[in-house]
């Protein structure tokens, strides 16, 4: 049963407010300055302490995310960036960071030249504007839901025609975000389909005392060297920190679901608390888990990146025979549930 501010159930809650938007709701806004001028953003607050932004102009990705005012998502120094500033050969110049950046839909990972065509890092989908299909707050029985759907297309004349429909849901009374992506090949020929969900976490969730729990499985460096046993912790900011990328292959799953958990002690309103994030997703859809770490001063980010392949590049996977494809009309689904908790002060 819904329990919000001591009111049990829908009827009791509504007796105390004139409009449910006093408790939970959303606003559609347009940015009016800087590199992100013109971008459409949906500001969401679920009434239970969770707030986040949906970037309609950038693939329906999720930008800022906070719990009780505590930042969860890592935000890059680029700030908001319009899709018109996308640069194929330097993805980092238009990378906003944010809770979720989508990589794909026909390439992701390292730049590569595949069958004579050059592909930049991580593809162009995150710099492609979405069509807004739904933005709604509604009662579903005794549960108040905030539901958002967007559609983004990656297409070319005489080329690919992939469509991603993304649904994002959060509910009053629980600090969870549910994400469902359905990618469909609407062309009449097979199309290469590389897909990675680039979740980005920053301070204070990430810090010297944080613990990163990833299920067991073989590990190898994509970018790094030496032992692979320091993946579960994070160092203090370093002067000359460099990014490292580790691939977790064939991680263990519970009934097909992988759970990654990150926790840290944080000081909130002058008291020490425990902040925990849990990310659950389907292993069948995203069999590879990439971990990106950058402890450099002024960067300081952890990326948890489930994907349908490694980030070694489209050409590498074609050569190995591991390049994912979508048949004409075929659809692939990707589902995620992110839960964020702040335990009572220790």
C-alpha positions as a printed Julia matrix, in Angstrom:
346×3 Matrix{Float64}:
  0.0     0.0     0.0
  1.15    3.52   -0.8
  2.66    5.19    2.3
  3.75    8.81    1.81
  4.36   11.32    4.61
  2.43    9.1     7.01
 -0.64    8.85    4.78
 -1.6     5.28    3.93
 -3.21    4.91    0.54
 -4.45    7.08   -2.31
 -7.61    8.4    -0.65
 -5.88    9.52    2.54
 -3.14   11.29    0.58
 -5.54   13.11   -1.76
 -7.56   14.39    1.21
 -4.5    16.43    2.17
 -3.7    18.11   -1.18
 -5.54   20.02   -3.89
 -3.33   18.7    -6.69
 -1.1    15.62   -6.67
  1.55   17.73   -8.41
  2.16   19.32   -5.01
  3.74   15.98   -4.1
  5.03   14.54   -7.39
  5.1    15.62  -11.0
  7.14   16.86  -13.95
  7.78   19.93  -16.07
  8.88   20.23  -19.69
 11.45   22.99  -20.11
 13.7    24.37  -22.84
 17.27   25.44  -22.17
 17.89   29.02  -23.25
 21.66   29.54  -23.14
 25.07   28.0   -23.74
 25.94   24.98  -25.84
 22.69   23.31  -24.86
 20.46   26.15  -26.01
 17.2    24.8   -27.41
 17.44   21.37  -25.77
 14.17   20.06  -24.34
 14.39   18.54  -20.87
 11.76   16.93  -18.63
 12.33   17.61  -14.95
 10.88   14.77  -12.86
 10.3    14.58   -9.1
  8.69   11.45   -7.76
  7.64   12.82   -4.35
  9.8    10.34   -2.45
 13.11   12.2    -2.63
 14.13   11.24   -6.16
 14.6    13.87   -8.88
 16.02   13.45  -12.37
 16.03   14.98  -15.84
 15.11   13.3   -19.11
 16.95   14.76  -22.11
 14.37   14.63  -24.89
 16.81   16.29  -27.29
 19.44   13.64  -26.59
 17.97   10.19  -27.21
 15.7    10.35  -24.16
 18.77    9.84  -21.98
 18.78   10.68  -18.27
 20.95   13.57  -17.1
 20.97   14.96  -13.58
 19.8    12.6   -10.82
 19.55   13.33   -7.09
 18.2    11.62   -4.01
 17.22   14.03   -1.2
 19.47   16.57   -2.89
 22.47   14.2    -2.97
 23.91   13.94   -6.5
 24.0    10.43   -7.95
 24.9    11.03  -11.58
 28.25   12.25  -12.81
 28.02   15.38  -14.97
 30.83   16.22  -17.39
 32.51   19.61  -17.71
 30.84   20.03  -21.11
 27.51   20.82  -19.49
 24.37   20.56  -21.64
 25.25   20.14  -25.31
 22.95   20.46  -28.3
 22.83   17.55  -30.77
 24.05   20.02  -33.39
 27.44   20.05  -31.63
 28.0    16.32  -32.14
 31.46   15.45  -33.5
 31.84   11.94  -34.84
 35.58   11.73  -34.22
 35.58   13.24  -30.72
 32.59   11.92  -28.81
 33.97   13.35  -25.55
 33.48   16.92  -26.75
 29.7    16.49  -26.7
 29.45   13.9   -23.89
 27.25   15.37  -21.14
 27.72   12.48  -18.75
 24.47   12.13  -16.84
 22.92    9.08  -15.26
 22.47    7.35  -18.63
 24.06    7.98  -22.01
 23.05    5.62  -24.8
 25.76    4.18  -27.04
 24.74    2.69  -30.38
 22.66    1.82  -32.26
 24.83    0.49  -35.11
 28.22    0.99  -33.47
 29.68    1.62  -30.02
 32.98    1.33  -28.25
 36.29    2.23  -29.87
 36.45    3.96  -33.27
 36.91    1.53  -36.11
 36.81    1.17  -39.86
 34.44   -1.6   -40.85
 34.01   -2.67  -44.47
 35.66    0.55  -45.62
 33.5     2.89  -43.56
 34.82    4.85  -40.55
 32.8     4.79  -37.34
 33.44    7.13  -34.42
 33.39    6.17  -30.74
 30.06    5.06  -29.23
 27.92    6.0   -32.22
 25.69    9.0   -32.79
 22.44    7.99  -31.08
 23.02    9.97  -27.87
 23.28   13.13  -29.98
 20.03   12.42  -31.8
 16.8    14.1   -30.72
 13.86   11.94  -29.67
 10.17   12.32  -30.43
  8.14   12.64  -27.23
  5.36   10.04  -27.22
  4.13   10.27  -23.64
  4.69   12.37  -20.53
  2.07   11.58  -17.95
  1.38   11.24  -14.26
 -1.52    8.91  -13.49
 -3.01    6.65  -10.87
 -2.72    2.94  -11.56
 -5.0     1.51   -8.93
 -3.57    2.76   -5.65
 -0.17    3.59   -7.14
  0.78    6.97   -8.65
  3.08    6.56  -11.63
  5.08    8.99  -13.74
  5.46    7.57  -17.24
  7.59    8.9   -20.1
  8.06    7.44  -23.58
 10.27    8.67  -26.38
 11.2     7.42  -29.82
 14.56    7.96  -31.49
 15.58    6.78  -34.94
 18.98    6.03  -36.46
 18.59    5.91  -40.21
 20.22    6.65  -43.55
 18.9     6.58  -47.1
 19.86    3.2   -48.57
 21.16    2.22  -45.14
 20.08    1.33  -41.63
 16.66    2.13  -40.17
 16.68    1.3   -36.48
 14.11    2.7   -34.06
 14.46    2.76  -30.28
 11.38    3.3   -28.14
 12.35    4.12  -24.55
  9.98    4.01  -21.59
 11.0     5.51  -18.24
  8.8     4.98  -15.18
  9.08    6.06  -11.56
  6.48    5.79   -8.78
  5.46    7.76   -5.75
  6.58    5.97   -2.59
  9.62    4.18   -4.04
 12.98    5.51   -5.22
 13.32    3.43   -8.34
 13.7     4.2   -12.04
 12.53    1.59  -14.54
 13.92    1.8   -18.07
 12.73   -0.3   -21.01
 14.25    0.03  -24.48
 12.82   -1.69  -27.53
 15.03   -1.52  -30.63
 13.42   -2.53  -33.92
 14.92   -2.99  -37.35
 12.38   -1.28  -39.61
 14.4    -1.86  -42.77
 14.16   -4.82  -45.12
 17.71   -6.06  -44.7
 19.8    -7.25  -41.75
 21.42   -4.39  -39.82
 24.39   -4.38  -37.43
 23.22   -3.55  -33.9
 25.7    -2.64  -31.16
 24.16   -1.3   -27.96
 25.55   -0.2   -24.61
 23.9     1.6   -21.69
 26.51    3.98  -20.28
 25.52    4.63  -16.61
 27.72    7.29  -15.0
 28.16    7.76  -11.25
 30.07   10.44   -9.39
 30.86   11.94   -6.01
 29.66   11.45   -3.28
 28.38    8.0    -4.28
 31.9     7.43   -5.61
 34.77    8.0    -3.16
 37.66    6.42   -1.31
 35.33    4.41    0.94
 32.86    3.25   -1.7
 32.32   -0.46   -2.38
 31.52   -1.69   -5.89
 29.87   -5.1    -6.04
 29.82   -6.78   -9.46
 28.91  -10.49   -9.71
 31.84  -12.88  -10.24
 33.08  -13.63  -13.73
 36.22  -13.52  -15.91
 37.83  -10.08  -16.24
 40.24   -8.55  -18.71
 41.53   -5.11  -19.56
 40.24   -3.18  -22.55
 42.32   -0.18  -21.48
 44.73   -0.87  -18.63
 47.38   -3.3   -17.49
 48.53   -5.36  -14.55
 46.37   -7.08  -11.94
 42.6    -6.96  -12.26
 41.86   -7.08   -8.54
 41.19   -3.39   -7.78
 37.88   -3.15   -9.63
 35.75   -3.11   -6.44
 37.18    0.09   -4.92
 38.01    3.67   -5.9
 41.02    5.8    -5.05
 41.15    9.41   -3.93
 41.4    11.95   -6.77
 44.84   11.72   -8.35
 46.94   14.38  -10.07
 47.59   12.47  -13.28
 44.78    9.92  -13.2
 44.08    8.12  -16.46
 40.96    6.3   -17.57
 40.88    2.52  -17.33
 38.36    0.16  -18.9
 37.78   -3.38  -17.67
 35.51   -5.97  -19.24
 33.6    -8.31  -16.93
 32.67  -11.32  -19.06
 29.97  -13.86  -18.31
 29.11  -12.45  -14.86
 26.89  -14.56  -12.66
 23.15  -13.9   -12.87
 20.29  -14.8   -10.55
 17.45  -16.2   -12.67
 18.83  -14.27  -15.62
 19.18  -10.95  -13.79
 22.5    -9.26  -13.03
 22.72   -6.9   -10.07
 25.49   -4.34   -9.62
 25.59   -2.56   -6.28
 27.52    0.55   -5.25
 27.53    1.93   -1.72
 29.36    4.64    0.17
 29.27    6.56    3.42
 28.12   10.13    2.9
 27.7    13.15    5.14
 24.1    14.36    4.76
 22.85   17.32    6.78
 25.85   16.95    9.05
 25.32   13.25    9.78
 26.93   10.13    8.38
 24.62    7.93    6.31
 24.94    5.04    3.88
 24.05    5.7     0.25
 23.37    2.6    -1.87
 22.54    2.16   -5.53
 21.41   -1.12   -7.09
 21.22   -1.68  -10.84
 19.42   -4.78  -12.13
 19.3    -5.81  -15.77
 18.84   -8.81  -18.07
 22.04  -10.71  -18.82
 20.6   -12.22  -21.99
 20.15   -8.77  -23.54
 23.43   -7.33  -22.2
 25.94  -10.17  -21.74
 28.99   -7.88  -21.47
 29.62   -5.53  -18.54
 32.19   -2.79  -19.06
 33.57   -0.85  -16.08
 35.09    2.58  -16.73
 37.06    4.3   -13.99
 38.72    7.7   -14.03
 40.13    8.96  -10.72
 41.78   12.08  -12.17
 41.23   15.35  -10.34
 38.33   17.25  -11.81
 36.95   14.16  -13.55
 36.36   11.41  -10.94
 33.8     9.11  -12.48
 32.7     5.48  -12.46
 30.94    4.04  -15.49
 28.89    0.84  -15.28
 28.09   -0.11  -18.86
 26.05   -3.19  -19.76
 26.23   -3.96  -23.48
 25.48   -6.6   -26.07
 29.21   -6.74  -26.97
 32.55   -5.5   -25.71
 33.77   -1.98  -26.47
 36.61   -3.16  -28.72
 34.97   -1.8   -31.85
 32.65   -2.83  -34.65
 35.42   -4.07  -36.95
 36.88   -6.3   -34.21
 33.53   -8.0   -33.68
 32.97   -8.53  -37.39
 36.39  -10.17  -37.68
 35.63  -12.43  -34.7
 32.15  -13.29  -35.94
 30.57  -11.75  -32.81
 28.94   -8.69  -34.38
 25.27   -8.55  -33.24
 22.72   -8.23  -36.04
 19.0    -7.5   -36.27
 17.0    -9.27  -38.96
 14.34   -7.3   -40.86
 11.5    -6.58  -38.45
 13.37   -8.06  -35.49
 13.11   -6.35  -32.11
 15.43   -6.5   -29.09
 14.41   -5.39  -25.59
 16.63   -4.07  -22.78
 15.25   -3.61  -19.27
 16.82   -1.95  -16.23
 15.72   -1.18  -12.7
 17.74    1.28  -10.63
 17.01    1.59   -6.91
 18.64    4.22   -4.71
 18.53    4.16   -0.9
 19.77    6.41    1.89
 19.87    4.46    5.12
 19.04    6.18    8.38
 22.1     7.93    9.75
 24.62    5.58   11.34
